[in-house]
């Protein structure tokens, strides 16, 4: 009996020592990789900003701020400056109405309300269908589907099926609506940022229009999700 108790005690001590050793090693690995991971994320963010705004010489991430985007949302805004003058804004926007849920994009505007470019940061859309949004809406050879250079002061973006003039991704209308919803949401925050920078003049009219469009997009998306049976309009 004494020998059994001794063996159990030794086993317990051995397991405890192993667990402690593993915990220490994991803590060290986490400590060693935390900075590289953070640096990689920062670099990815910086690259996304650089991709979507005119040339700048400031650090947009150091001057980032939150700005209301309508419907109770707020977005991170990155001001791009050249020689101390704002030349554009990059906005981290999103939609929760993708075919597979959340979509996050970085979209940039110049000071004339025009889309400079966009970068898809995160999505879980169907490969070969909704995932095509990464390039679909920036194809210069197909202006009916490209959003680059579009002036949103003329109205919110919408797919052709909803009365707009943007061709949806083939068989991925839900994803296309979600993408444009994210762009319109970004424009709301862009307007607020631009107006705040211009002596505090408000831009409620256009903001309300784009907010209404986003609301309509939500309704259309829900209708499609309820009735989807496949076909050309769904993934």
Secondary structure, DSSP 8 states (H G I E B T S, - for coil): -HHHHHHHHHHHHHHHHHHHHHHHHHHHHHHHHHHHHHHHHHHHHHHHHHHHS----S-GGGG-EEEEEETTEEEEEEEEEETTEEEEEEEEEEEEEETTEEEEEEEEEETTSBEEEEEEEE----TTTGGGHHHHTT-TT-TTT--TT-BGGG----BGGGT-SB--BTTBHHHHHHHHHHHHHHHHHHHHHHHHHTTT---HHHHHHHHHHHHHHHHHHHHHHHH--SSTT--
